[in-house]
Amino acid sequence: MGKLKVTTTKLQDVRLITPAVFGDNRGFFTESYSDQDFKAAGIDFDFIQDNHSLSTQAGVLRGLHFQRGQAAQTKLIRVVTGAVLDVIVDVRAGSPTYKQWEGYILSASNHRQLLVPKGYAHGFVTLTDDVNFLYKCDNPYNAEADGGISFKTPELNIDWPIDFDQAITSEKDAAQPTFTEFEKDNPFVYGEN
């Protein structure tokens, strides 16, 4: 039924995806995921797990997260209520876009999805209350492989639209290492993950 608009980004291997949306006075219909359409667009991953988070307030900041080694995940992200600034950082040593970041507005109204490859740290800040955030993964979550980088790491200079003193975050995310600390044991090498 629907076709996808796939946009390349400045970051290596990252894609912004906009599915066809059909609306009228009742609302809208969209195929948020079609294996056939995604494969036809060159996006061929075996997504095996769906995750869903709810952030009840604007200003919730989650991330920057990743999974190490064999547990690394490719993610297909979308927002079904509210809006976020979704931020990803290329942490694959040797990548042409290593240590670069980009932010994308994902919202219920723009229906955009973000394909985040393995080897990217990922996080987001909610721009509205009541954000339902969904993502598909091609690998199950593994607590032992869980990793992260501080969202306020100075080396990355991410332009978050929030004062860190006002961000609503977890103790775990507040204690993540800086990028320089992460680089000492960086498990990601471009072309190997």
C-alpha positions in Angstrom: 0.0 0.0 0.0 2.4 2.7 1.2 5.8 3.6 0.0 8.7 5.0 2.0 10.7 8.1 1.6 14.2 7.3 2.7 16.7 10.2 3.3 20.4 9.8 3.8 22.0 11.9 6.5 25.4 13.3 7.0 26.2 10.4 9.4 27.5 7.2 7.8 24.8 4.5 7.4 22.0 6.5 9.2 18.7 6.9 7.4 15.6 9.1 8.1 12.5 7.3 6.9 9.0 8.8 6.3 6.2 6.4 5.5 3.3 7.3 3.4 0.4 8.7 5.5 -3.2 8.8 4.4 -5.4 11.2 6.3 -8.9 12.5 6.2 -11.4 14.1 8.6 -11.3 10.9 10.8 -7.6 10.9 11.3 -4.9 8.9 9.4 -3.6 5.5 8.4 0.0 4.5 7.8 2.0 1.3 7.6 4.6 2.1 10.2 6.6 -1.0 9.2 6.4 -3.3 6.2 9.2 -5.8 5.8 8.6 -5.8 2.0 8.7 -2.0 1.6 11.8 -1.6 3.9 13.7 -4.3 2.0 12.7 -2.7 -1.3 14.2 0.5 0.0 17.5 -1.2 0.9 16.8 -1.5 4.7 17.2 -5.2 5.4 17.4 -6.0 9.1 15.9 -8.9 11.0 14.1 -6.9 13.7 13.3 -9.3 16.6 12.3 -7.1 19.5 10.0 -4.1 19.9 10.6 -1.7 22.9 8.3 1.0 24.2 9.0 3.7 26.7 6.8 6.4 28.1 8.1 9.7 29.3 5.4 11.6 31.1 7.0 15.1 31.2 8.8 17.4 28.8 12.5 17.6 29.7 13.1 13.9 30.2 16.6 13.1 28.9 17.6 9.5 28.2 20.9 8.4 26.9 23.4 8.2 25.3 23.1 4.4 25.2 24.5 1.5 23.2 25.1 -2.3 23.5 28.7 -3.7 23.2 30.1 -6.6 21.2 27.8 -9.3 19.8 24.8 -7.6 21.6 25.2 -4.4 19.5 21.8 -3.3 18.1 20.5 -1.7 15.0 17.4 0.3 16.0 14.4 1.6 14.0 12.9 4.4 16.1 9.6 6.3 16.0 7.4 8.5 18.3 3.7 7.8 18.5 2.6 10.5 20.9 4.4 13.8 21.6 7.8 14.9 20.2 11.5 14.4 21.0 14.9 15.6 19.8 16.6 12.3 19.0 20.4 12.4 19.1 22.9 9.9 17.8 26.7 9.8 17.9 28.9 7.7 15.6 31.2 5.9 18.0 32.8 3.5 15.5 36.6 4.2 15.5 37.7 4.7 11.9 34.3 5.7 10.5 34.3 8.8 8.2 31.8 10.4 10.7 33.4 9.2 13.9 32.6 11.3 16.9 30.0 13.3 15.0 26.4 13.7 16.1 23.1 14.8 14.7 19.7 15.5 16.2 16.4 14.8 14.6 12.9 15.9 15.6 10.7 12.8 15.7 7.1 13.3 16.6 3.6 11.9 16.3 2.8 14.6 13.7 5.7 14.1 11.3 5.6 10.2 11.5 9.4 10.1 10.8 11.5 7.1 11.8 15.2 6.9 12.3 17.4 4.0 11.4 20.3 3.9 13.9 23.0 1.3 13.0 25.1 -0.7 15.4 28.0 1.4 16.7 26.0 4.6 17.4 25.3 5.9 20.9 21.6 7.0 21.1 19.6 9.3 23.3 16.7 11.7 23.3 15.1 14.6 25.2 11.3 14.9 25.3 10.0 18.2 23.9 6.4 17.6 25.1 4.6 15.7 27.9 3.4 12.2 27.4 5.9 10.9 24.8 5.4 7.3 23.7 8.7 6.2 22.1 8.9 2.9 20.2 11.8 1.1 18.6 12.6 -2.1 16.9 15.9 -3.9 17.5 17.7 -6.6 15.6 19.3 -8.0 18.8 17.7 -8.6 22.3 18.7 -6.4 25.2 21.7 -7.7 27.2 22.3 -6.0 30.5 25.9 -7.2 30.7 26.6 -5.5 27.3 24.9 -2.2 28.3 27.0 0.9 27.8 26.8 4.6 27.6 28.3 8.0 27.3 27.4 11.1 29.2 24.8 13.3 27.5 26.7 16.3 28.7 30.2 15.2 27.6 32.1 18.3 26.5 34.0 16.6 23.7 30.9 16.1 21.7 29.4 19.6 22.2 25.8 18.3 21.6 23.3 21.2 21.4 20.6 19.8 23.6 17.6 22.2 23.9 17.6 22.0 27.7 19.6 23.2 30.7 21.3 20.2 32.3 20.2 21.3 35.7 16.6 21.0 34.6 16.9 17.7 32.8 14.9 14.8 34.2 17.3 11.9 34.0 18.2 8.7 35.7 21.1 8.3 38.1 22.6 5.8 35.7 22.6 8.3 32.8 23.9 11.1 35.0 26.9 9.0 35.9 27.9 7.8 32.4 31.6 8.4 31.3 32.7 11.2 29.1 33.6 10.5 25.5 37.3 10.6 26.3 36.8 8.0 29.1 34.8 5.9 26.7 37.4 6.1 24.0 40.0 4.3 26.2 38.1 1.0 25.8 36.0 1.8 22.7 34.5 -1.6 21.6 33.4 -0.3 18.2 35.5 -0.3 15.0 34.1 0.8 11.7 33.4 -2.1 9.4 33.6 -4.7 12.2 30.2 -4.2 13.9 
